Amino acid sequence: MDSALKPFRILAYIVGVMLLVLVTCIVLRYGFGIEGPSKIVSPIHGFLYMLYLVAAMNLGMKARWSWQYIVGVMLAGTVPLLSFVFERKVTRRVEAELAAAPTPA
């Protein structure tokens, strides 16, 4: 489970930042008629979000979370700033589960 946490954390931050950049690009596109940045950022964000979904699913399966919790974590990447909040929440949960787990002899 620990091996799945690091990729999830990295991708949660990257997707969160890219979503903020994407929102800025959308404001530029529809508010000011500047289309160039959104044409570049949109597919990059989409690809990184797919990686985030895989990382969240991988972590959720290894941690044996409920499907509802896994889907909630996955959807956190669609709301600006929420991926940062869920990254902290998930990290605390996984670290607590790892600390409570018996160590192999």
N, CA and C atoms as an extended XYZ file, in Angstrom:
315
Properties=species:S:1:pos:R:3:atomname:S:1:resname:S:1:resid:I:1 pbc="F F F"
N         0.827       -1.193        0.000 N   MET     1
C         0.000        0.000        0.000 CA  MET     1
C         0.868        1.252        0.000 C   MET     1
N         2.004        1.170        0.698 N   ASP     2
C         2.910        2.320        0.759 CA  ASP     2
C         3.461        2.658       -0.623 C   ASP     2
N         3.695        1.622       -1.439 N   SER     3
C         4.235        1.852       -2.784 CA  SER     3
C         3.229        2.543       -3.699 C   SER     3
N         1.949        2.416       -3.420 N   ALA     4
C         0.918        3.059       -4.239 CA  ALA     4
C         0.616        4.476       -3.772 C   ALA     4
N         1.036        4.814       -2.556 N   LEU     5
C         0.722        6.140       -2.023 CA  LEU     5
C         1.525        7.240       -2.711 C   LEU     5
N         2.803        7.004       -2.936 N   LYS     6
C         3.652        8.052       -3.520 CA  LYS     6
C         3.187        8.478       -4.917 C   LYS     6
N         2.933        7.532       -5.838 N   PRO     7
C         2.431        7.977       -7.153 CA  PRO     7
C         1.100        8.719       -7.051 C   PRO     7
N         0.228        8.271       -6.142 N   PHE     8
C        -1.044        8.963       -5.961 CA  PHE     8
C        -0.817       10.396       -5.501 C   PHE     8
N         0.056       10.581       -4.507 N   ARG     9
C         0.310       11.930       -3.982 CA  ARG     9
C         0.879       12.846       -5.064 C   ARG     9
N         1.848       12.345       -5.812 N   ILE    10
C         2.466       13.147       -6.874 CA  ILE    10
C         1.423       13.541       -7.916 C   ILE    10
N         0.641       12.564       -8.359 N   LEU    11
C        -0.355       12.859       -9.384 CA  LEU    11
C        -1.477       13.743       -8.864 C   LEU    11
N        -1.829       13.624       -7.587 N   ALA    12
C        -2.858       14.504       -7.032 CA  ALA    12
C        -2.406       15.960       -7.090 C   ALA    12
N        -1.153       16.208       -6.751 N   TYR    13
C        -0.638       17.583       -6.826 CA  TYR    13
C        -0.553       18.066       -8.277 C   TYR    13
N        -0.030       17.225       -9.144 N   ILE    14
C         0.104       17.625      -10.548 CA  ILE    14
C        -1.261       17.908      -11.172 C   ILE    14
N        -2.216       17.013      -10.939 N   VAL    15
C        -3.555       17.198      -11.504 CA  VAL    15
C        -4.213       18.444      -10.907 C   VAL    15
N        -4.009       18.686       -9.620 N   GLY    16
C        -4.569       19.887       -8.998 CA  GLY    16
C        -4.021       21.159       -9.615 C   GLY    16
N        -2.721       21.195       -9.816 N   VAL    17
C        -2.095       22.370      -10.435 CA  VAL    17
C        -2.555       22.520      -11.885 C   VAL    17
N        -2.566       21.403      -12.603 N   MET    18
C        -2.990       21.473      -14.002 CA  MET    18
C        -4.453       21.880      -14.135 C   MET    18
N        -5.283       21.484      -13.186 N   LEU    19
C        -6.678       21.903      -13.242 CA  LEU    19
C        -6.806       23.406      -13.030 C   LEU    19
N        -6.007       23.960      -12.133 N   LEU    20
C        -6.010       25.416      -11.943 CA  LEU    20
C        -5.521       26.137      -13.199 C   LEU    20
N        -4.491       25.577      -13.839 N   VAL    21
C        -3.992       26.145      -15.094 CA  VAL    21
C        -5.072       26.051      -16.167 C   VAL    21
N        -5.758       24.913      -16.219 N   LEU    22
C        -6.818       24.726      -17.210 CA  LEU    22
C        -7.958       25.715      -17.002 C   LEU    22
N        -8.347       25.936      -15.766 N   VAL    23
C        -9.410       26.912      -15.483 CA  VAL    23
C        -8.980       28.303      -15.953 C   VAL    23
N        -7.722       28.653      -15.717 N   THR    24
C        -7.195       29.936      -16.194 CA  THR    24
C        -7.251       30.008      -17.713 C   THR    24
N        -6.880       28.918      -18.368 N   CYS    25
C        -6.925       28.883      -19.833 CA  CYS    25
C        -8.348       29.008      -20.355 C   CYS    25
N        -9.293       28.409      -19.654 N   ILE    26
C       -10.693       28.511      -20.071 CA  ILE    26
C       -11.194       29.944      -19.916 C   ILE    26
N       -10.775       30.611      -18.853 N   VAL    27
C       -11.139       32.026      -18.681 CA  VAL    27
C       -10.542       32.848      -19.818 C   VAL    27
N        -9.284       32.574      -20.166 N   LEU    28
C        -8.657       33.281      -21.286 CA  LEU    28
C        -9.401       33.020      -22.590 C   LEU    28
N        -9.820       31.757      -22.785 N   ARG    29
C       -10.476       31.393      -24.040 CA  ARG    29
C       -11.853       32.047      -24.172 C   ARG    29
N       -12.680       31.878      -23.146 N   TYR    30
C       -14.052       32.354      -23.265 CA  TYR    30
C       -14.248       33.788      -22.786 C   TYR    30
N       -13.335       34.271      -21.966 N   GLY    31
C       -13.459       35.648      -21.489 CA  GLY    31
C       -12.736       36.652      -22.358 C   GLY    31
N       -11.623       36.222      -22.959 N   PHE    32
C       -10.792       37.160      -23.711 CA  PHE    32
C       -10.521       36.723      -25.147 C   PHE    32
N       -11.045       35.576      -25.560 N   GLY    33
C       -10.879       35.120      -26.936 CA  GLY    33
C        -9.495       34.586      -27.265 C   GLY    33
N        -8.700       34.259      -26.247 N   ILE    34
C        -7.357       33.703      -26.461 CA  ILE    34
C        -7.459       32.185      -26.377 C   ILE    34
N        -7.427       31.513      -27.532 N   GLU    35
C        -7.677       30.074      -27.574 CA  GLU    35
C        -6.426       29.211      -27.471 C   GLU    35
N        -5.276       29.742      -27.758 N   GLY    36
C        -4.053       28.947      -27.831 CA  GLY    36
C        -3.716       28.132      -26.594 C   GLY    36
N        -3.664       28.746      -25.416 N   PRO    37
C        -3.262       27.976      -24.228 CA  PRO    37
C        -4.186       26.804      -23.905 C   PRO    37
N        -5.494       26.974      -24.081 N   SER    38
C        -6.406       25.884      -23.724 CA  SER    38
C        -6.258       24.697      -24.669 C   SER    38
N        -5.871       24.958      -25.918 N   LYS    39
C        -5.664       23.860      -26.864 CA  LYS    39
C        -4.448       23.019      -26.493 C   LYS    39
N        -3.515       23.608      -25.780 N   ILE    40
C        -2.319       22.882      -25.347 CA  ILE    40
C        -2.558       22.216      -23.991 C   ILE    40
N        -3.133       22.949      -23.064 N   VAL    41
C        -3.277       22.471      -21.684 CA  VAL    41
C        -4.354       21.403      -21.558 C   VAL    41
N        -5.435       21.510      -22.297 N   SER    42
C        -6.555       20.568      -22.162 CA  SER    42
C        -6.146       19.115      -22.366 C   SER    42
N        -5.480       18.754      -23.466 N   PRO    43
C        -5.111       17.346      -23.625 CA  PRO    43
C        -4.069       16.874      -22.607 C   PRO    43
N        -3.175       17.765      -22.200 N   ILE    44
C        -2.177       17.392      -21.195 CA  ILE    44
C        -2.873       17.088      -19.874 C   ILE    44
N        -3.797       17.958      -19.479 N   HIS    45
C        -4.548       17.726      -18.247 CA  HIS    45
C        -5.362       16.428      -18.349 C   HIS    45
N        -5.979       16.200      -19.481 N   GLY    46
C        -6.767       14.976      -19.671 CA  GLY    46
C        -5.932       13.721      -19.498 C   GLY    46
N        -4.744       13.715      -20.082 N   PHE    47
C        -3.845       12.567      -19.957 CA  PHE    47
C        -3.408       12.379      -18.506 C   PHE    47
N        -3.035       13.469      -17.850 N   LEU    48
C        -2.596       13.374      -16.457 CA  LEU    48
C        -3.743       12.965      -15.535 C   LEU    48
N        -4.954       13.390      -15.855 N   TYR    49
C        -6.105       12.978      -15.047 CA  TYR    49
C        -6.338       11.474      -15.182 C   TYR    49
N        -6.141       10.938      -16.366 N   MET    50
C        -6.270        9.486      -16.547 CA  MET    50
C        -5.237        8.742      -15.690 C   MET    50
N        -4.023        9.257      -15.639 N   LEU    51
C        -2.997        8.654      -14.776 CA  LEU    51
C        -3.404        8.754      -13.301 C   LEU    51
N        -3.992        9.886      -12.924 N   TYR    52
C        -4.485       10.072      -11.557 CA  TYR    52
C        -5.560        9.035      -11.231 C   TYR    52
N        -6.454        8.784      -12.165 N   LEU    53
C        -7.503        7.789      -11.943 CA  LEU    53
C        -6.911        6.408      -11.708 C   LEU    53
N        -5.913        6.056      -12.502 N   VAL    54
C        -5.250        4.759      -12.335 CA  VAL    54
C        -4.555        4.686      -10.977 C   VAL    54
N        -3.860        5.752      -10.590 N   ALA    55
C        -3.167        5.777       -9.296 CA  ALA    55
C        -4.157        5.695       -8.139 C   ALA    55
N        -5.277        6.402       -8.241 N   ALA    56
C        -6.296        6.354       -7.185 CA  ALA    56
C        -6.916        4.970       -7.095 C   ALA    56
N        -7.185        4.362       -8.233 N   MET    57
C        -7.752        3.008       -8.246 CA  MET    57
C        -6.757        2.005       -7.669 C   MET    57
N        -5.508        2.129       -8.055 N   ASN    58
C        -4.467        1.235       -7.546 CA  ASN    58
C        -4.359        1.340       -6.023 C   ASN    58
N        -4.305        2.561       -5.517 N   LEU    59
C        -4.213        2.767       -4.076 CA  LEU    59
C        -5.467        2.255       -3.369 C   LEU    59
N        -6.616        2.553       -3.924 N   GLY    60
C        -7.874        2.107       -3.320 CA  GLY    60
C        -8.002        0.595       -3.260 C   GLY    60
N        -7.561       -0.069       -4.307 N   MET    61
C        -7.618       -1.538       -4.321 CA  MET    61
C        -6.646       -2.128       -3.306 C   MET    61
N        -5.443       -1.578       -3.233 N   LYS    62
C        -4.458       -2.084       -2.283 CA  LYS    62
C        -4.871       -1.801       -0.835 C   LYS    62
N        -5.526       -0.663       -0.608 N   ALA    63
C        -5.969       -0.301        0.741 CA  ALA    63
C        -7.319       -0.936        1.087 C   ALA    63
N        -7.954       -1.572        0.094 N   ARG    64
C        -9.255       -2.233        0.274 CA  ARG    64
C       -10.344       -1.258        0.729 C   ARG    64
N       -10.385       -0.117        0.049 N   TRP    65
C       -11.415        0.868        0.334 CA  TRP    65
C       -12.724        0.428       -0.314 C   TRP    65
N       -13.810        1.034        0.137 N   SER    66
C       -15.102        0.784       -0.507 CA  SER    66
C       -15.095        1.458       -1.881 C   SER    66
N       -15.963        0.982       -2.762 N   TRP    67
C       -16.036        1.576       -4.101 CA  TRP    67
C       -16.483        3.024       -4.033 C   TRP    67
N       -17.347        3.330       -3.091 N   GLN    68
C       -17.826        4.704       -2.958 CA  GLN    68
C       -16.674        5.645       -2.608 C   GLN    68
N       -15.796        5.202       -1.718 N   TYR    69
C       -14.664        6.048       -1.330 CA  TYR    69
C       -13.691        6.202       -2.499 C   TYR    69
N       -13.443        5.121       -3.226 N   ILE    70
C       -12.543        5.182       -4.381 CA  ILE    70
C       -13.090        6.165       -5.420 C   ILE    70
N       -14.373        6.069       -5.721 N   VAL    71
C       -14.981        6.970       -6.704 CA  VAL    71
C       -14.923        8.415       -6.206 C   VAL    71
N       -15.135        8.625       -4.918 N   GLY    72
C       -15.033        9.974       -4.354 CA  GLY    72
C       -13.645       10.561       -4.512 C   GLY    72
N       -12.633        9.735       -4.261 N   VAL    73
C       -11.248       10.194       -4.434 CA  VAL    73
C       -10.981       10.493       -5.906 C   VAL    73
N       -11.502        9.662       -6.781 N   MET    74
C       -11.307        9.891       -8.216 CA  MET    74
C       -11.974       11.193       -8.661 C   MET    74
N       -13.158       11.449       -8.166 N   LEU    75
C       -13.882       12.662       -8.554 CA  LEU    75
C       -13.264       13.923       -7.963 C   LEU    75
N       -12.456       13.766       -6.918 N   ALA    76
C       -11.802       14.936       -6.317 CA  ALA    76
C       -10.894       15.648       -7.314 C   ALA    76
N       -10.433       14.937       -8.312 N   GLY    77
C        -9.582       15.551       -9.327 CA  GLY    77
C       -10.335       16.406      -10.327 C   GLY    77
N       -11.660       16.473      -10.197 N   THR    78
C       -12.449       17.265      -11.150 CA  THR    78
C       -12.846       18.629      -10.600 C   THR    78
N       -12.621       18.855       -9.313 N   VAL    79
C       -13.002       20.122       -8.682 CA  VAL    79
C       -11.724       20.874       -8.301 C   VAL    79
N       -11.577       22.104       -8.781 N   PRO    80
C       -10.358       22.853       -8.442 CA  PRO    80
C       -10.127       22.905       -6.923 C   PRO    80
N        -8.907       22.666       -6.533 N   LEU    81
C        -8.412       22.665       -5.148 CA  LEU    81
C        -8.805       21.438       -4.340 C   LEU    81
N        -9.818       20.695       -4.758 N   LEU    82
C       -10.263       19.545       -3.974 CA  LEU    82
C        -9.254       18.400       -4.004 C   LEU    82
N        -8.482       18.282       -5.070 N   SER    83
C        -7.473       17.213       -5.110 CA  SER    83
C        -6.410       17.427       -4.040 C   SER    83
N        -6.125       18.674       -3.705 N   PHE    84
C        -5.154       18.955       -2.639 CA  PHE    84
C        -5.713       18.527       -1.280 C   PHE    84
N        -6.990       18.810       -1.063 N   VAL    85
C        -7.641       18.450        0.192 CA  VAL    85
C        -7.690       16.922        0.337 C   VAL    85
N        -8.098       16.244       -0.725 N   PHE    86
C        -8.196       14.790       -0.662 CA  PHE    86
C        -6.827       14.131       -0.586 C   PHE    86
N        -5.826       14.734       -1.176 N   GLU    87
C        -4.471       14.168       -1.068 CA  GLU    87
C        -4.064       14.105        0.390 C   GLU    87
N        -4.289       15.173        1.152 N   ARG    88
C        -3.952       15.187        2.586 CA  ARG    88
C        -4.793       14.173        3.353 C   ARG    88
N        -6.090       14.138        3.046 N   LYS    89
C        -6.999       13.228        3.737 CA  LYS    89
C        -6.605       11.770        3.484 C   LYS    89
N        -6.341       11.446        2.235 N   VAL    90
C        -5.968       10.070        1.868 CA  VAL    90
C        -4.621        9.708        2.476 C   VAL    90
N        -3.661       10.629        2.443 N   THR    91
C        -2.343       10.357        3.005 CA  THR    91
C        -2.445       10.059        4.496 C   THR    91
N        -3.203       10.852        5.205 N   ARG    92
C        -3.384       10.602        6.652 CA  ARG    92
C        -4.043        9.253        6.897 C   ARG    92
N        -5.037        8.929        6.084 N   ARG    93
C        -5.735        7.649        6.255 CA  ARG    93
C        -4.800        6.477        5.999 C   ARG    93
N        -4.040        6.527        4.921 N   VAL    94
C        -3.143        5.429        4.584 CA  VAL    94
C        -2.031        5.306        5.622 C   VAL    94
N        -1.473        6.441        6.041 N   GLU    95
C        -0.416        6.387        7.058 CA  GLU    95
C        -0.945        5.815        8.374 C   GLU    95
N        -2.176        6.137        8.734 N   ALA    96
C        -2.771        5.574        9.953 CA  ALA    96
C        -2.986        4.071        9.798 C   ALA    96
N        -3.426        3.642        8.611 N   GLU    97
C        -3.624        2.214        8.376 CA  GLU    97
C        -2.296        1.467        8.395 C   GLU    97
N        -1.263        2.088        7.839 N   LEU    98
C         0.058        1.447        7.855 CA  LEU    98
C         0.615        1.355        9.263 C   LEU    98
N         0.378        2.385       10.065 N   ALA    99
C         0.875        2.376       11.449 CA  ALA    99
C         0.141        1.345       12.299 C   ALA    99
N        -1.144        1.122       12.007 N   ALA   100
C        -1.945        0.178       12.774 CA  ALA   100
C        -1.719       -1.269       12.345 C   ALA   100
N        -1.194       -1.442       11.140 N   ALA   101
C        -0.990       -2.803       10.619 CA  ALA   101
C         0.158       -3.479       11.358 C   ALA   101
N         0.002       -4.754       11.655 N   PRO   102
C         1.106       -5.473       12.307 CA  PRO   102
C         2.281       -5.616       11.344 C   PRO   102
N         3.477       -5.460       11.883 N   THR   103
C         4.677       -5.585       11.044 CA  THR   103
C         5.007       -7.057       10.872 C   THR   103
N         5.389       -7.456        9.653 N   PRO   104
C         5.747       -8.860        9.430 CA  PRO   104
C         7.028       -9.213       10.161 C   PRO   104
N         7.069      -10.418       10.699 N   ALA   105
C         8.241      -10.850       11.478 CA  ALA   105
C         9.321      -11.423       10.607 C   ALA   105
